[in-house]
Amino acid sequence: MINLFVLNFMGPWQIVLIVLIVLIIFGGKKIPELMKGLGQGMKEFKNATKEEEEEKEIKSKKEDIKPGDGEDKE
């Protein structure tokens, strides 16, 4: 809710000002390295969440299949 409130008051000039301040602080050479690190972090997070979902799916399938299910008793 607060993010939407802040974004409503941020115009294009405020965004340009923030970008210029970041450029001055970190310099032009450091920014690509920062963005690369950010991208790698996001990729790792995405892979971790995907692995977690796969583990939950496998666990639920194992719980659905109980010993003795599907065997015909003669």
N, C-alpha and C positions, 0 to 999 in steps of 0.2 A: 504494500500500500504506500509506504514511504517512497519507494523507488519511483512509482508513477507520479507522485507529488513532485519529486525533485526533477524528473524529466520534463514535466510540463513547464517548468520555469527555466529550463536550459535551452537557450536559443543557439543558433549556429555560431555566434560570436563567442559565447562562453565555451563551446566545445573547441573552437580554434585556439582560444586562450589557454585552455588546459593542455592541448596538444603541444603548443609552443613551450609551455613551462616544462612539460615532460622532456621535450627535445633539448631544452637548455640544461636541465638537470643531468640527464643521462648521456647526451651527445648522440650524434647521428650513427656512430659506429656501434654503440652498445645496444641500441633499440632492436636491431634484427636478432641479436643474441637473446634478448629478453623475450621477444615474440616466439622464437624457436623453443625456448624453455617452457613457455606457457603452452604452446601447441603440444609439446611432448607430454606435459602434465595432464592436459585434457585427454590425450589419446590413452594414457595409462589409466585414467579414471574411467573412461568409457569401456576399456577392456576389462577392468576389474568388475564393473557393474554387470557386464555381459557374462563373465565367468560366474558371478554370484547367481544370476538368473538361471544359468545352465545347471548349476549344482542343485538349486531348489527344484528344478524340473526333474532331474535325475532322482532326487530323493523322493519326490512325490510319486514317480513311476514305480520306484522300489516298494513304496508303502502300498500302492495299489495292487501289486502282484504279491500275494501271500503264498506261503508254502502250501502246496496241496491244491491250489486253484488250477483248474483246467485238467486235472487228472480224473480219469473215469475210474470209478470203483467197480470192480467186478464181483 
